[in-house]
Amino acid sequence: MVGDTTFDIGMGVSAGAVAVGVGWGYHPPGALYGAGAVTVVSSAGALEGLFSGGEPSGLPASPPSRA
């Protein structure tokens, strides 16, 4: 499922779905990762690439490291 808020991501995770965040929405990418997003994309093109089996461009596929 795709969402732009931590609420969206949390509901998707609770439902057993793979949750993908979009970085141009209401909540910042770090919060989406914190809510359980498996990745956060930064553009509609990256989202399209993800669903077409390609690699998303934009934000990293894993949460940023916490140094």
C-alpha positions as CSV (number, residue, x, y, z in Angstrom):
1,M,0.0,0.0,0.0
2,V,1.1,3.6,-0.6
3,G,0.8,6.4,1.9
4,D,2.1,9.8,2.9
5,T,1.4,9.8,6.6
6,T,2.5,7.7,9.5
7,F,-1.2,6.8,10.0
8,D,-1.4,5.4,6.5
9,I,1.8,3.4,6.9
10,G,0.7,2.1,10.4
11,M,-2.6,1.0,9.1
12,G,-1.0,-0.8,6.1
13,V,1.5,-2.6,8.4
14,S,-1.3,-3.6,10.8
15,A,-3.2,-5.0,7.9
16,G,-0.2,-7.1,6.8
17,A,0.5,-5.1,3.7
18,V,3.9,-4.0,2.4
19,A,3.9,-0.2,3.1
20,V,5.6,2.2,0.8
21,G,5.9,5.9,1.7
22,V,5.9,8.9,-0.6
23,G,8.3,11.6,0.4
24,W,6.3,14.5,-1.0
25,G,3.3,14.1,1.3
26,Y,2.4,15.2,4.8
27,H,4.9,13.4,7.0
28,P,8.7,13.4,6.4
29,P,10.5,10.3,5.2
30,G,12.1,9.5,8.6
31,A,8.7,9.4,10.2
32,L,7.4,7.1,7.5
33,Y,10.3,4.7,8.0
34,G,9.7,4.8,11.7
35,A,6.1,3.8,11.2
36,G,7.2,0.8,9.2
37,A,7.5,1.8,5.6
38,V,9.8,-0.6,3.7
39,T,10.9,2.2,1.4
40,V,10.1,5.9,0.8
41,V,10.2,7.2,-2.8
42,S,10.7,10.8,-3.7
43,S,8.8,11.0,-7.0
44,A,5.8,9.6,-8.9
45,G,8.3,8.2,-11.4
46,A,10.2,6.3,-8.7
47,L,6.8,4.9,-7.5
48,E,6.0,3.8,-11.0
49,G,9.4,2.2,-11.2
50,L,8.9,0.3,-8.0
51,F,5.6,-1.1,-9.2
52,S,6.9,-2.0,-12.6
53,G,9.7,-4.1,-11.0
54,G,12.5,-1.6,-11.4
55,E,14.6,0.0,-8.8
56,P,13.1,3.2,-7.4
57,S,15.2,6.3,-7.8
58,G,15.2,9.0,-5.1
59,L,15.4,8.2,-1.4
60,P,17.3,5.1,-0.2
61,A,15.5,1.8,0.0
62,S,16.4,1.4,3.7
63,P,16.0,3.9,6.5
64,P,18.8,6.4,6.9
65,S,21.4,5.3,9.4
66,R,21.2,7.0,12.8
67,A,24.7,8.2,13.5
